[in-house]
Amino acid sequence: MHLHRHSLPQLSGLPFITDSGLETTLVFHDGLSLPCFASFPLLENEAGRKRLRDYFQTHIDIARRCRAGFLLEAPTWRANRDWGSKMGYSLQQLQAINRDAIYFLEQIRLSNPDVPMVISGNIGPRGDGYNPAFLMSAQEAQEYHAEQIATFADTRADLVSAFTLCYAAEAIGITRAAQAAGMPVVISFTLETDGKLITGQTLQDAIEEVDAATHSGPAYYMINCAHPTHFSDTLQGERWLQRIVGVRANSSRKSHAELDASTELDDGNPVELGQEYRELKARLTNLSVYGGCCGTDHRHVDQIGKHCLA
């Protein structure tokens, strides 16, 4: 039985910590090679599962110290048909690994009974979140993402969350696919250094377009894979800002193009990022989900917790 969108604990007033830059941590801190920047293959062997378990546990311990809940995101951002086929996975193998990812998170939740936890089936964009090769229609996006969402709907995932989306039509399609599957859905947009989507659309217009096309279908919205200084000045208004409940920012102020070309990690300043989140909290009155994205690790999330939840 999946939670109703209005029953999600992160909408009840309890703050939730989530994790940080999983893939950049694995590549730059742990020295792993991730084909197509995909972390889901780690689920296929015990060494990889232990690495993921330890990573999540470090962040859960921060949530415990902050007396917050924890939002467990499955390591399935790249586990969709196009990216999977590039790595040699069949559709059946992807379905199995998406199911296993949720089971893996269930075991983590069971081993931390004192921390309220929500399990999310994590969905990434069909193409490159920074620079998509083509833009789908909402109907095409619904048909494409329905496969992965249907798999999650057949598990104990509490919701699905789509991250690093860069245009509204894909978000509309994902939302409609989740609605058809009876799953609460979260939509997270990524923004350029001017605070807009790569299409030039403002975040406000994107949120309002998705809401209008889906009867306000998303349980809430998030911003991810952008530095707070890229978008904080655009956070002006009333109703649309109340729809933003989570932020997973980058630690680096670099543009997406610069990050794509980086061979070294720009992990910024954890204390400074924590302070910037506190400023975001003053602008986003419904902000209750705190985590990181590219370049961040447990140090940044710890500082975000100290500045926002202490």
C-alpha positions as CSV (number, residue, x, y, z in Angstrom):
1,M,0.0,0.0,0.0
2,H,1.6,3.3,-1.1
3,L,1.3,6.5,0.8
4,H,-1.2,9.0,-0.4
5,R,0.6,12.2,-1.6
6,H,-1.0,14.1,1.3
7,S,0.2,11.5,3.8
8,L,3.9,11.8,3.0
9,P,5.7,12.4,6.3
10,Q,7.9,15.1,4.8
11,L,4.8,17.2,4.3
12,S,3.7,16.8,7.9
13,G,6.1,19.4,9.4
14,L,8.9,16.9,10.3
15,P,12.2,17.9,8.6
16,F,13.8,15.2,6.5
17,I,17.5,14.8,5.6
18,T,18.4,13.0,2.4
19,D,21.7,12.0,1.0
20,S,24.3,13.9,-1.1
21,G,26.2,13.5,-4.3
22,L,26.3,9.7,-4.5
23,E,27.9,9.4,-7.9
24,T,30.5,12.1,-7.3
25,T,31.3,10.6,-4.0
26,L,31.8,7.2,-5.6
27,V,33.9,8.5,-8.4
28,F,36.1,11.2,-6.7
29,H,36.3,10.0,-3.1
30,D,36.1,6.2,-3.6
31,G,37.9,6.0,-6.9
32,L,35.2,3.9,-8.7
33,S,34.5,4.0,-12.4
34,L,30.8,4.4,-13.0
35,P,29.7,3.7,-16.6
36,C,27.3,6.4,-17.7
37,F,27.6,7.8,-14.2
38,A,25.3,5.0,-13.0
39,S,25.4,3.7,-9.4
40,F,22.8,0.9,-9.7
41,P,25.4,-1.7,-10.9
42,L,26.8,-1.6,-7.3
43,L,23.7,-3.5,-6.2
44,E,25.0,-6.6,-8.1
45,N,27.7,-7.6,-5.7
46,E,28.1,-7.6,-1.9
47,A,31.1,-5.2,-2.0
48,G,29.0,-2.7,-3.9
49,R,26.0,-3.2,-1.6
50,K,28.3,-2.6,1.4
51,R,29.6,0.6,-0.1
52,L,26.1,1.9,-0.7
53,R,24.9,0.7,2.8
54,D,27.8,2.5,4.5
55,Y,27.2,5.7,2.4
56,F,23.5,5.8,3.4
57,Q,24.2,4.9,7.0
58,T,26.6,7.9,7.4
59,H,23.8,10.2,6.2
60,I,21.1,8.5,8.4
61,D,23.3,9.1,11.4
62,I,23.2,12.8,10.6
63,A,19.4,12.7,10.4
64,R,19.4,11.0,13.8
65,R,21.5,13.7,15.4
66,C,19.3,16.4,13.8
67,R,16.1,14.6,15.1
68,A,14.9,14.5,11.5
69,G,13.5,11.9,9.3
70,F,15.4,10.4,6.4
71,L,14.4,10.2,2.8
72,L,16.0,7.1,1.2
73,E,16.5,7.6,-2.6
74,A,17.1,4.4,-4.6
75,P,20.4,4.4,-6.6
76,T,18.3,4.0,-9.8
77,W,18.7,7.5,-11.4
78,R,20.2,5.8,-14.5
79,A,18.2,2.6,-14.4
80,N,15.9,3.4,-17.3
81,R,15.7,1.8,-20.8
82,D,18.0,4.1,-22.8
83,W,20.8,4.4,-20.2
84,G,20.5,0.7,-19.3
85,S,20.8,-0.5,-22.9
86,K,24.0,1.6,-23.3
87,M,25.4,-0.5,-20.5
88,G,24.2,-3.8,-21.8
89,Y,21.1,-4.3,-19.6
90,S,17.9,-5.8,-20.9
91,L,14.5,-4.5,-19.8
92,Q,14.0,-7.5,-17.7
93,Q,17.3,-7.0,-15.9
94,L,16.5,-3.3,-15.3
95,Q,13.1,-4.3,-13.8
96,A,14.8,-6.7,-11.5
97,I,17.4,-4.2,-10.4
98,N,14.8,-1.5,-9.8
99,R,12.8,-3.9,-7.6
100,D,16.0,-5.0,-5.8
101,A,17.0,-1.4,-5.1
102,I,13.8,-0.8,-3.2
103,Y,14.2,-4.1,-1.3
104,F,17.8,-3.0,-0.4
105,L,16.4,0.2,1.1
106,E,13.8,-1.6,3.0
107,Q,16.5,-3.5,4.8
108,I,18.2,-0.3,5.7
109,R,15.0,1.1,7.0
110,L,14.4,-2.0,9.1
111,S,17.9,-1.6,10.7
112,N,17.2,2.0,11.8
113,P,13.8,1.8,13.4
114,D,14.3,4.9,15.5
115,V,14.6,7.2,12.4
116,P,11.4,7.9,10.4
117,M,12.1,6.9,6.8
118,V,10.5,7.3,3.5
119,I,11.6,5.2,0.4
120,S,11.7,6.8,-3.0
121,G,12.1,5.2,-6.4
122,N,14.6,7.5,-8.0
123,I,14.0,8.4,-11.7
124,G,16.4,10.3,-13.9
125,P,15.9,12.0,-17.2
126,R,15.8,10.0,-20.4
127,G,18.7,11.9,-21.9
128,D,21.4,14.1,-20.5
129,G,20.0,16.3,-17.7
130,Y,22.4,19.0,-18.6
131,N,22.0,19.0,-22.4
132,P,19.3,16.7,-23.8
133,A,19.8,15.5,-27.3
134,F,16.1,15.8,-28.0
135,L,13.0,17.0,-26.2
136,M,10.1,14.6,-25.8
137,S,6.4,15.5,-25.8
138,A,4.6,15.0,-22.6
139,Q,2.9,11.9,-24.1
140,E,6.3,10.4,-25.2
141,A,7.7,11.1,-21.7
142,Q,4.7,9.4,-20.1
143,E,5.1,6.3,-22.2
144,Y,8.9,6.1,-21.7
145,H,9.0,6.6,-18.0
146,A,5.9,4.4,-17.3
147,E,8.1,1.3,-17.5
148,Q,10.3,2.2,-14.5
149,I,7.4,3.8,-12.6
150,A,5.3,0.6,-13.0
151,T,8.2,-1.4,-11.5
152,F,8.4,0.8,-8.5
153,A,4.6,0.7,-8.1
154,D,4.9,-3.0,-7.6
155,T,7.3,-2.6,-4.7
156,R,7.1,-1.0,-1.2
157,A,8.4,2.3,-2.4
158,D,6.4,5.1,-0.9
159,L,6.8,7.5,-3.8
160,V,8.8,8.1,-7.0
161,S,11.1,11.2,-7.4
162,A,12.3,12.4,-10.7
163,F,15.6,14.4,-10.5
164,T,17.6,16.6,-12.8
165,L,14.8,17.4,-15.1
166,C,15.4,20.3,-17.5
167,Y,12.2,20.8,-19.3
168,A,8.5,20.9,-18.4
169,A,7.2,18.3,-20.9
170,E,9.2,15.5,-19.4
171,A,8.0,16.4,-15.9
172,I,4.4,16.4,-17.1
173,G,4.8,13.0,-18.7
174,I,6.5,11.5,-15.5
175,T,3.7,13.0,-13.4
176,R,1.0,11.5,-15.5
177,A,2.7,8.1,-15.5
178,A,2.9,8.2,-11.7
179,Q,-0.7,9.2,-11.4
180,A,-1.7,6.3,-13.7
181,A,0.3,4.0,-11.5
182,G,-1.2,5.3,-8.2
183,M,2.2,6.6,-7.0
184,P,2.9,9.9,-5.3
185,V,5.5,11.8,-7.4
186,V,8.1,14.5,-6.7
187,I,9.5,16.6,-9.5
188,S,13.0,18.1,-9.2
189,F,14.2,20.6,-11.8
190,T,17.9,21.5,-12.5
191,L,18.7,25.1,-13.3
192,E,21.4,26.9,-15.1
193,T,23.6,29.7,-13.6
194,D,20.8,32.2,-14.4
195,G,18.3,30.3,-12.4
196,K,16.3,29.2,-15.4
197,L,15.8,25.8,-17.1
198,I,18.1,25.0,-20.1
199,T,15.1,25.9,-22.3
200,G,15.1,29.4,-21.0
201,Q,11.9,28.9,-19.1
202,T,11.7,30.3,-15.6
203,L,11.3,27.9,-12.7
204,Q,8.0,29.5,-11.8
205,D,6.6,29.0,-15.3
206,A,7.8,25.4,-15.3
207,I,6.1,24.6,-12.0
208,E,2.9,26.4,-13.0
209,E,2.9,24.6,-16.4
210,V,3.3,21.2,-14.8
211,D,0.6,21.9,-12.2
212,A,-1.8,23.2,-14.9
213,A,-1.3,20.1,-17.0
214,T,-1.6,17.6,-14.2
215,H,-4.2,19.1,-11.8
216,S,-1.3,19.9,-9.4
217,G,-0.2,16.3,-9.7
218,P,3.3,16.4,-8.0
219,A,3.2,16.0,-4.3
220,Y,5.8,18.8,-4.3
221,Y,8.8,20.1,-6.2
222,M,12.5,20.2,-5.6
223,I,15.5,21.9,-7.0
224,N,18.7,19.9,-7.6
225,C,22.1,20.0,-9.3
226,A,22.5,23.8,-9.1
227,H,24.3,26.0,-6.6
228,P,22.1,28.2,-4.3
229,T,23.7,31.4,-5.8
230,H,22.4,30.3,-9.2
231,F,18.7,30.5,-8.2
232,S,18.2,32.2,-4.8
233,D,17.5,35.6,-6.4
234,T,14.7,34.1,-8.5
235,L,12.7,32.8,-5.5
236,Q,10.2,35.5,-5.4
237,G,6.4,35.1,-5.3
238,E,3.7,33.4,-3.3
239,R,1.9,30.2,-4.3
240,W,4.5,28.6,-6.6
241,L,7.2,29.0,-3.9
242,Q,5.1,27.1,-1.5
243,R,5.2,24.1,-3.9
244,I,9.0,23.8,-3.4
245,V,9.7,21.5,-0.4
246,G,13.2,20.1,-1.1
247,V,16.6,21.3,-2.2
248,R,19.6,19.2,-3.2
249,A,22.1,21.8,-4.3
250,N,25.6,21.4,-5.7
251,S,28.6,22.5,-3.7
252,S,30.2,24.0,-6.8
253,R,29.3,27.3,-8.3
254,K,30.4,26.1,-11.7
255,S,28.0,25.9,-14.7
256,H,26.8,22.5,-15.9
257,A,29.2,22.8,-18.9
258,E,32.1,23.4,-16.6
259,L,31.1,20.5,-14.3
260,D,30.8,18.2,-17.3
261,A,34.4,18.9,-18.3
262,S,35.8,18.7,-14.8
263,T,38.4,16.0,-14.0
264,E,38.7,17.1,-10.4
265,L,36.1,17.4,-7.7
266,D,35.0,20.9,-6.7
267,D,33.6,20.3,-3.2
268,G,33.2,23.9,-2.3
269,N,32.9,24.9,1.3
270,P,30.6,22.8,3.5
271,V,30.1,25.5,6.2
272,E,29.3,28.1,3.5
273,L,26.8,25.8,1.8
274,G,25.1,25.3,5.2
275,Q,24.8,29.0,5.6
276,E,23.4,29.4,2.1
277,Y,20.7,26.7,2.9
278,R,19.7,28.7,5.9
279,E,19.1,31.7,3.7
280,L,17.1,29.5,1.3
281,K,15.0,28.4,4.2
282,A,14.0,32.0,4.9
283,R,12.7,32.3,1.3
284,L,11.2,28.8,1.0
285,T,8.6,28.6,3.8
286,N,7.7,25.0,3.1
287,L,11.3,23.7,2.8
288,S,11.6,20.4,4.7
289,V,13.8,18.1,2.6
290,Y,17.5,18.9,2.8
291,G,20.3,17.1,0.9
292,G,23.1,17.6,-1.6
293,C,23.9,16.9,-5.2
294,C,27.1,17.0,-7.2
295,G,30.3,17.5,-5.2
296,T,28.6,17.3,-1.8
297,D,29.1,14.5,0.7
298,H,28.2,13.8,4.3
299,R,30.2,16.9,5.5
300,H,28.0,19.2,3.5
301,V,24.8,17.5,4.7
302,D,26.0,17.7,8.3
303,Q,26.5,21.5,8.0
304,I,23.1,21.9,6.3
305,G,21.6,20.1,9.3
306,K,23.5,22.2,11.8
307,H,22.5,25.5,10.1
308,C,18.9,24.7,9.3
309,L,17.7,22.1,11.9
310,A,19.7,22.8,15.0
